[in-house]
Every structure is written in C-alpha cells, then in structure tokens.
C-alpha cells in the first residue's frame, strides 16, 4: 500500500453504519446521503496526513457537493464495511476540491465532488 503522505488519495473503511446509536440516523435509519459525512471525514483525514499546504488550517467547511450520484437508499442495511475513497483534485491555501466514492463490496453507493473552504470565518 502506498504511503498516504505521498499520495493525493486515501481509502478509509467504516463500520459505524451498523451502530444503532449512530448520530446520523433518523427514525432508526441511516440514509445514503449521510455518506457525504463519511467522505468529508476521509477528506479531513487525508488533509491531516498528506498536508500539501504551508500550514495546517484551523478549520475546514464543506461548501459544496456537486455531481452527486446516489445508488442506494440506506447505509444501515449493508452487511459489510463501507469503503470510502477520496482523491484530491486541486488545492491551494484557501480551498481543496476532492472527488469521492463510497462502496460496499462490488456495490457502488455514492459518488460526487466536494469543495472545502479552509480557515473560513465562522458564521
């Protein structure tokens, strides 16, 4: 496996979709669009491991999700772990753009692109 610090991508694995107490659940279910949060966490982990900017940002805000394609209704009914792939497409001192994909085994669950604003003023 390549060193994640030398790569523009990361693969993470999640099992928390099985947890009945997952805070993203509503009415006992975990909707597939919650996979955006899983992707966001993978992007944050990649940013922390890979760096690539002059200094570590204090915060990052998800500002847009584009080209979202959802291939499942829920995540909580998946028997296996979820694989989250995130690939950095571009970055500078103020923003990062990633493409992401979630899957379970051979099944595609969710994919899209996300833009993150770094060190934005808090609302």
C-alpha positions, 0 to 999 in steps of 0.5 A, spaced: 500 500 500 502 506 498 504 511 503 498 516 504 503 522 505 505 521 498 499 520 495 493 525 493 488 519 495 486 515 501 481 509 502 478 509 509 473 503 511 467 504 516 463 500 520 459 505 524 453 504 519 451 498 523 451 502 530 444 503 532 446 509 536 449 512 530 448 520 530 446 520 523 440 516 523 433 518 523 427 514 525 432 508 526 435 509 519 441 511 516 440 514 509 445 514 503 446 521 503 449 521 510 455 518 506 457 525 504 459 525 512 463 519 511 467 522 505 468 529 508 471 525 514 476 521 509 477 528 506 479 531 513 483 525 514 487 525 508 488 533 509 491 531 516 496 526 513 498 528 506 498 536 508 500 539 501 499 546 504 504 551 508 500 550 514 495 546 517 488 550 517 484 551 523 478 549 520 475 546 514 467 547 511 464 543 506 461 548 501 459 544 496 457 537 493 456 537 486 455 531 481 452 527 486 450 520 484 446 516 489 445 508 488 442 506 494 437 508 499 440 506 506 447 505 509 444 501 515 442 495 511 449 493 508 452 487 511 459 489 510 464 495 511 463 501 507 469 503 503 470 510 502 475 513 497 477 520 496 482 523 491 484 530 491 483 534 485 486 541 486 488 545 492 491 551 494 491 555 501 484 557 501 480 551 498 481 543 496 476 540 491 476 532 492 472 527 488 469 521 492 466 514 492 463 510 497 462 502 496 460 496 499 463 490 496 462 490 488 456 495 490 457 502 488 453 507 493 455 514 492 459 518 488 460 526 487 465 532 488 466 536 494 469 543 495 472 545 502 473 552 504 479 552 509 480 557 515 473 560 513 470 565 518 465 562 522 458 564 521 
